[in-house]
């Protein structure tokens, strides 16, 4: 039997949503059913409905245009106060006191004007129709991500790349905080970033997910890409045994990613790798740690000037890196080995510290038998970016190396 809601088949609902005739209350009911239903056929069709409707809404959605319509019958002073209070001009929110000084009125009077302006907007006959796109987009975005999203994540998703400026963000937050649907709540939970959620969705799923993801990262002890982390999560008992309860499925891991984004304990480094926020490989503060992360990611030796450039490109923080500072850090930190003129490598990659003669000594020790000059040169060139002549010159040190009757080199046991 075909499932019905309010007398309509789910196929009929599909057409209604796409024609933008669906009442917001019915839309909210569908969200709740979709997140709790065990009916595979219904969920599959509803997923298509949501995807099509959401794509259509996001493509044309612009919070600045919506606020402009809602403000059109307000006086200039009311508009100015609301724009300054909620940062709609892109310059940040102003306090009641700051605005009051400009108008020579008290902070309480500014508050009264603000509240009256909001009430005025809500009493307009076109208010609900104008705000409908906001409600639809917000509800659909939250449903797609399990009903709960960090505020920054929600704004990024709704505004897309074309509207990520401060002005658009300010307008969107104004619509959410002062005019949005009462079915969506804003929470500030300890250990989590400020987030928005559907009123029937709690924090249990997010907390359990973050607990599992944290355990995975702690076990590995180093940052993981998003794909790596989520693939490991698929192997957990939480995912396997509670897939339906937590709303997880193989087709979409969006809810898991959304939960991840709410945590203050977990964070990404500039290379989009997840780890614990206090790890040096995630939020490096010292110059030496920034150098390490840049080189680790690059995977091969770099000149100190190139390292400096990559640090500044990564944008770890607002502090600019300078080549002399980076070079000095490379010299002093034993994690790095000079392998050529101004070129450094990570010691953990197997590079031997010291001059070329030290590298030759290490090569001969590991070989355990005399080696020809060409064999030594080949091994040294794996460790140092130098010319062959430099290796020949180092081999000429009779105090460290000697040659047998076959012309092969070995360590001089009489060397100091």
C-alpha positions as CSV (number, residue, x, y, z in Angstrom):
1,X,0.0,0.0,0.0
2,X,1.3,3.5,-0.9
3,X,2.0,5.5,2.2
4,X,0.0,8.7,2.7
5,X,0.4,11.9,4.7
6,X,-2.6,14.2,5.2
7,X,-4.4,12.3,2.5
8,X,-1.6,12.7,-0.1
9,X,0.5,10.0,-1.6
10,X,4.3,10.5,-1.2
11,X,4.4,10.8,-5.0
12,X,2.0,13.7,-4.8
13,X,4.0,15.4,-2.1
14,X,7.0,15.3,-4.4
15,X,5.2,17.5,-6.9
16,X,3.9,19.8,-4.3
17,X,7.4,20.5,-2.8
18,X,8.9,21.2,-6.2
19,X,6.1,23.6,-7.0
20,X,6.9,25.4,-3.7
21,X,3.3,24.9,-2.4
22,X,4.1,22.8,0.6
23,X,3.1,24.3,3.9
24,X,6.1,24.5,6.3
25,X,4.3,22.6,9.0
26,X,3.8,19.6,6.7
27,X,7.4,19.9,5.6
28,X,8.6,19.7,9.3
29,X,6.4,16.6,9.7
30,X,8.0,15.0,6.8
31,X,11.4,15.7,8.3
32,X,10.5,13.9,11.5
33,X,9.0,10.9,9.6
34,X,12.1,10.7,7.4
35,X,14.5,10.6,10.4
36,X,12.5,8.0,12.3
37,X,10.8,5.8,9.6
38,X,11.9,2.3,8.9
39,X,10.0,2.3,5.6
40,X,12.8,2.0,3.0
41,X,10.5,2.9,0.0
42,X,9.3,6.0,1.7
43,X,12.7,7.1,2.8
44,X,14.2,6.6,-0.6
45,X,11.5,8.7,-2.3
46,X,11.6,11.3,0.4
47,X,15.4,11.5,0.0
48,X,14.8,12.4,-3.7
49,X,12.2,14.9,-2.7
50,X,14.5,16.6,-0.2
51,X,17.5,16.6,-2.6
52,X,15.5,18.1,-5.4
53,X,13.8,20.7,-3.3
54,X,17.0,21.6,-1.4
55,X,19.0,22.0,-4.6
56,X,16.4,24.3,-6.0
57,X,16.2,26.4,-2.9
58,X,19.9,26.8,-2.3
59,X,20.5,27.8,-5.9
60,X,18.3,30.9,-5.6
61,X,18.6,31.6,-1.9
62,X,20.0,34.9,-0.9
63,X,19.5,36.2,2.7
64,X,20.3,39.8,1.8
65,X,17.4,39.9,-0.7
66,X,15.0,38.5,1.9
67,X,16.0,41.0,4.6
68,X,15.7,43.8,2.1
69,X,12.1,42.8,1.4
70,X,11.3,42.5,5.2
71,X,12.9,46.0,5.8
72,X,11.2,47.8,3.0
73,X,8.4,49.3,5.3
74,X,10.7,50.2,8.2
75,X,11.8,53.7,8.9
76,X,15.4,54.7,8.2
77,X,16.3,54.8,11.9
78,X,14.8,51.3,12.5
79,X,16.7,49.9,9.6
80,X,19.9,51.5,10.7
81,X,19.6,50.2,14.3
82,X,18.8,46.6,13.2
83,X,21.7,46.7,10.7
84,X,24.2,47.9,13.3
85,X,22.9,45.6,16.1
86,X,23.2,42.5,14.0
87,X,26.2,43.3,11.8
88,X,24.2,43.4,8.6
89,X,26.8,45.9,7.2
90,X,29.6,43.3,7.6
91,X,31.4,45.3,10.3
92,X,30.4,43.3,13.3
93,X,27.6,43.8,15.9
94,X,27.4,47.1,17.7
95,X,26.2,47.3,21.4
96,X,23.1,49.2,22.5
97,X,25.4,51.8,24.1
98,X,27.3,52.4,20.9
99,X,24.2,52.9,18.9
100,X,22.5,55.0,21.5
101,X,25.4,57.5,21.5
102,X,25.0,58.1,17.8
103,X,21.3,58.9,18.3
104,X,21.7,60.6,21.7
105,X,19.3,58.1,23.3
106,X,19.6,55.6,26.1
107,X,20.5,51.9,25.6
108,X,17.0,51.0,26.8
109,X,15.5,53.2,24.1
110,X,17.5,51.5,21.4
111,X,16.3,48.1,22.7
112,X,12.7,49.4,22.5
113,X,13.2,50.5,18.9
114,X,14.8,47.2,18.0
115,X,12.0,45.1,19.5
116,X,9.3,47.3,17.9
117,X,11.0,47.0,14.5
118,X,11.1,43.2,14.8
119,X,7.4,43.2,15.8
120,X,6.6,45.4,12.9
121,X,8.2,43.0,10.5
122,X,6.4,40.0,11.9
123,X,3.0,41.8,11.6
124,X,3.4,42.4,7.9
125,X,1.0,40.3,5.7
126,X,3.8,39.1,3.5
127,X,6.1,38.1,6.5
128,X,5.4,34.3,6.4
129,X,5.6,33.9,2.6
130,X,8.8,35.9,2.5
131,X,10.4,33.9,5.3
132,X,9.3,30.5,3.9
133,X,12.5,30.0,1.8
134,X,14.6,30.5,5.0
135,X,12.6,27.9,6.9
136,X,12.7,25.4,4.0
137,X,16.4,25.7,3.4
138,X,17.3,25.6,7.1
139,X,15.1,22.6,7.9
140,X,16.3,20.7,4.8
141,X,19.9,21.4,5.5
142,X,19.6,20.2,9.1
143,X,17.7,17.1,8.1
144,X,20.4,16.2,5.5
145,X,23.0,16.4,8.3
146,X,21.2,14.4,11.0
147,X,19.3,17.3,12.5
148,X,22.2,19.1,14.1
149,X,25.0,21.3,12.7
150,X,27.6,23.7,14.0
151,X,26.7,27.3,13.3
152,X,29.6,27.9,11.0
153,X,28.9,24.6,9.2
154,X,25.3,25.5,8.7
155,X,26.1,28.9,7.3
156,X,28.8,27.5,5.0
157,X,26.4,24.9,3.6
158,X,23.4,27.2,3.1
159,X,25.3,30.2,1.7
160,X,27.5,28.1,-0.5
161,X,30.7,29.6,-2.0
162,X,28.9,32.6,-3.6
163,X,27.7,34.1,-0.3
164,X,30.3,33.4,2.3
165,X,31.1,37.1,2.9
166,X,30.5,38.8,6.3
167,X,27.4,40.6,5.0
168,X,25.6,37.5,3.9
169,X,26.6,35.7,7.1
170,X,25.2,38.6,9.2
171,X,21.9,38.6,7.3
172,X,21.6,34.8,7.6
173,X,22.2,34.9,11.4
174,X,19.7,37.7,11.8
175,X,17.1,35.7,10.0
176,X,17.9,32.6,12.1
177,X,18.1,34.3,15.5
178,X,15.3,36.8,15.3
179,X,12.9,35.7,12.6
180,X,13.5,32.0,12.0
181,X,11.2,29.0,12.7
182,X,10.6,28.1,16.3
183,X,11.2,24.5,15.3
184,X,14.9,25.2,15.1
185,X,16.9,25.8,18.3
186,X,20.4,27.2,18.9
187,X,22.5,25.5,21.6
188,X,25.7,26.3,23.4
189,X,26.7,22.9,24.9
190,X,30.0,22.6,26.9
191,X,32.7,20.9,24.7
192,X,30.8,21.8,21.5
193,X,30.7,24.8,19.1
194,X,27.5,26.8,19.1
195,X,25.1,24.8,17.0
196,X,21.6,24.7,15.5
197,X,19.3,21.7,15.7
198,X,15.8,20.5,14.9
199,X,13.7,20.7,18.1
200,X,13.1,16.9,18.1
201,X,16.8,16.0,17.8
202,X,19.0,15.8,20.9
203,X,22.7,15.7,21.5
204,X,23.1,12.0,22.2
205,X,24.0,11.0,18.7
206,X,26.6,13.7,18.3
207,X,28.2,13.0,21.7
208,X,28.5,9.3,21.0
209,X,29.9,9.9,17.5
210,X,32.5,12.3,18.7
211,X,33.5,9.9,21.5
212,X,34.1,7.1,18.9
213,X,35.9,9.5,16.5
214,X,38.2,10.7,19.3
215,X,39.1,7.2,20.3
216,X,40.0,6.4,16.6
217,X,42.3,9.5,16.5
218,X,43.9,8.7,19.8
219,X,44.6,5.1,18.7
220,X,46.3,6.3,15.5
221,X,48.2,9.1,17.3
222,X,48.3,11.3,14.2
223,X,45.9,13.3,12.0
224,X,43.7,11.5,9.5
225,X,42.0,12.8,6.4
226,X,38.2,13.0,6.6
227,X,37.8,9.9,4.4
228,X,40.3,7.9,6.5
229,X,38.6,8.9,9.7
230,X,35.0,8.1,8.5
231,X,36.2,4.8,7.0
232,X,37.6,3.8,10.4
233,X,34.3,4.9,11.9
234,X,32.4,2.4,9.6
235,X,34.3,-0.4,11.4
236,X,33.2,0.6,14.9
237,X,30.5,-1.3,16.8
238,X,28.6,2.0,17.1
239,X,28.2,2.2,13.3
240,X,27.5,-1.5,12.8
241,X,25.1,-2.1,15.7
242,X,23.3,1.2,15.9
243,X,23.2,2.3,12.3
244,X,19.4,2.8,12.2
245,X,19.2,4.3,15.7
246,X,21.9,6.9,14.9
247,X,20.7,7.6,11.3
248,X,23.9,6.4,9.8
249,X,24.0,4.7,6.4
250,X,26.5,3.8,3.7
251,X,25.0,6.2,1.2
252,X,25.6,9.3,3.2
253,X,27.9,10.1,6.1
254,X,26.8,13.7,6.3
255,X,25.4,13.3,9.8
256,X,28.7,11.9,11.1
257,X,30.6,14.8,9.5
258,X,28.2,17.3,11.0
259,X,28.7,15.8,14.4
260,X,32.4,16.0,14.0
261,X,32.1,19.7,13.1
262,X,30.4,20.5,16.5
263,X,33.3,19.3,18.6
264,X,35.8,21.7,20.2
265,X,38.1,18.8,21.1
266,X,38.6,17.8,17.4
267,X,39.9,20.1,14.7
268,X,41.4,20.2,11.2
269,X,44.8,21.4,10.4
270,X,45.4,23.6,7.2
271,X,45.7,20.4,5.2
272,X,42.1,19.3,6.1
273,X,43.3,16.5,8.3
274,X,41.5,15.8,11.6
275,X,43.1,15.4,14.9
276,X,42.9,16.4,18.6
277,X,42.9,20.2,18.9
278,X,45.8,20.2,21.2
279,X,48.1,18.2,18.9
280,X,51.1,20.1,17.5
281,X,50.3,18.6,14.1
282,X,46.8,20.1,14.2
283,X,47.3,23.5,15.8
284,X,51.0,24.2,15.8
285,X,52.0,27.3,17.7
286,X,55.9,27.2,17.7
287,X,57.8,27.9,14.5
288,X,59.5,24.5,14.8
289,X,56.2,22.7,14.8
290,X,54.9,24.7,11.8
291,X,58.1,23.7,9.9
292,X,57.6,20.1,10.9
293,X,54.0,20.0,9.7
294,X,54.8,21.7,6.4
295,X,57.7,19.3,5.6
296,X,55.8,16.2,6.8
297,X,53.0,17.2,4.3
298,X,55.4,18.0,1.5
299,X,57.2,14.7,1.9
300,X,60.6,15.6,0.6
301,X,63.6,18.0,1.3
302,X,62.9,21.7,0.9
303,X,64.9,24.9,0.9
304,X,64.3,27.1,3.9
305,X,62.9,29.8,1.8
306,X,60.4,27.4,0.2
307,X,59.5,26.2,3.7
308,X,58.8,29.9,4.8
309,X,56.6,30.4,1.8
310,X,54.6,27.2,2.5
311,X,54.1,28.3,6.2
312,X,52.6,31.6,5.1
313,X,50.4,29.9,2.5
314,X,49.1,27.5,5.1
315,X,47.8,30.3,7.2
316,X,48.3,28.6,10.6
317,X,47.6,31.9,12.3
318,X,48.0,35.6,11.8
319,X,51.8,35.6,12.4
320,X,53.9,35.9,9.3
321,X,57.0,33.7,8.9
322,X,60.3,35.1,7.9
323,X,63.1,33.2,6.1
324,X,65.9,34.1,8.7
325,X,63.7,32.9,11.6
326,X,62.8,29.7,9.8
327,X,66.4,29.0,8.9
328,X,67.6,29.6,12.4
329,X,64.9,27.2,13.7
330,X,66.0,24.5,11.2
331,X,69.6,24.8,12.4
332,X,68.7,24.6,16.1
333,X,66.1,21.8,16.0
334,X,67.5,18.3,15.8
335,X,64.4,17.1,14.0
336,X,65.9,18.5,10.8
337,X,69.0,17.6,8.8
338,X,70.9,19.8,6.3
339,X,71.1,17.8,3.1
340,X,72.2,20.5,0.7
341,X,72.8,24.3,0.4
342,X,70.0,25.7,2.5
343,X,68.0,22.5,1.9
344,X,66.6,20.5,4.9
345,X,64.9,17.1,5.4
346,X,63.3,15.4,8.4
347,X,65.6,13.2,10.4
348,X,62.8,10.7,10.7
349,X,62.9,10.1,7.0
350,X,66.2,8.3,7.6
351,X,68.6,11.2,6.9
352,X,71.9,11.0,8.8
353,X,72.9,14.2,10.6
354,X,76.4,15.7,10.0
355,X,78.7,16.5,7.1
356,X,79.3,14.3,4.1
357,X,82.1,12.5,5.8
358,X,79.7,11.5,8.6
359,X,77.3,10.1,6.0
360,X,80.1,8.1,4.4
361,X,81.0,6.7,7.8
362,X,77.3,5.7,8.3
363,X,77.2,4.1,4.9
364,X,80.3,2.0,5.5
365,X,79.1,0.9,9.0
366,X,75.8,-0.3,7.6
367,X,77.5,-2.1,4.7
368,X,79.8,-4.0,7.0
369,X,82.2,-4.5,4.0
370,X,84.5,-2.3,1.9
371,X,82.7,-0.4,-0.9
372,X,83.8,1.0,-4.2
373,X,83.8,4.8,-4.7
374,X,80.8,4.6,-7.1
375,X,78.9,2.5,-4.5
376,X,79.6,5.1,-1.8
377,X,78.7,8.0,-4.1
378,X,75.4,6.3,-4.9
379,X,74.5,5.8,-1.2
380,X,75.6,9.3,-0.2
381,X,73.6,10.9,-3.0
382,X,70.5,9.3,-1.5
383,X,71.3,11.3,1.7
384,X,72.7,14.5,0.4
385,X,72.0,16.9,-2.5
386,X,75.7,17.5,-3.3
387,X,78.0,17.1,-6.3
388,X,80.1,13.9,-6.7
389,X,83.2,16.0,-6.3
390,X,82.2,16.8,-2.7
391,X,82.0,13.0,-2.0
392,X,85.4,12.4,-3.6
393,X,86.9,15.2,-1.5
394,X,85.5,13.7,1.7
395,X,86.8,10.2,0.8
396,X,90.3,11.7,0.6
397,X,90.3,12.1,4.4
398,X,92.9,9.5,5.3
399,X,92.2,10.0,9.0
400,X,88.7,8.5,8.6
401,X,88.8,6.3,5.5
402,X,91.3,3.8,4.0
403,X,91.5,1.8,0.8
404,X,92.3,-1.9,0.4
405,X,94.3,-3.6,-2.4
406,X,91.1,-3.7,-4.5
407,X,90.7,0.1,-4.3
408,X,87.6,-0.2,-2.1
409,X,87.0,2.0,0.9
410,X,86.6,1.0,4.6
411,X,86.6,2.8,7.9
412,X,90.0,3.6,9.3
413,X,90.1,1.9,12.6
414,X,92.8,4.2,13.8
415,X,90.6,7.3,13.3
416,X,90.1,9.3,16.5
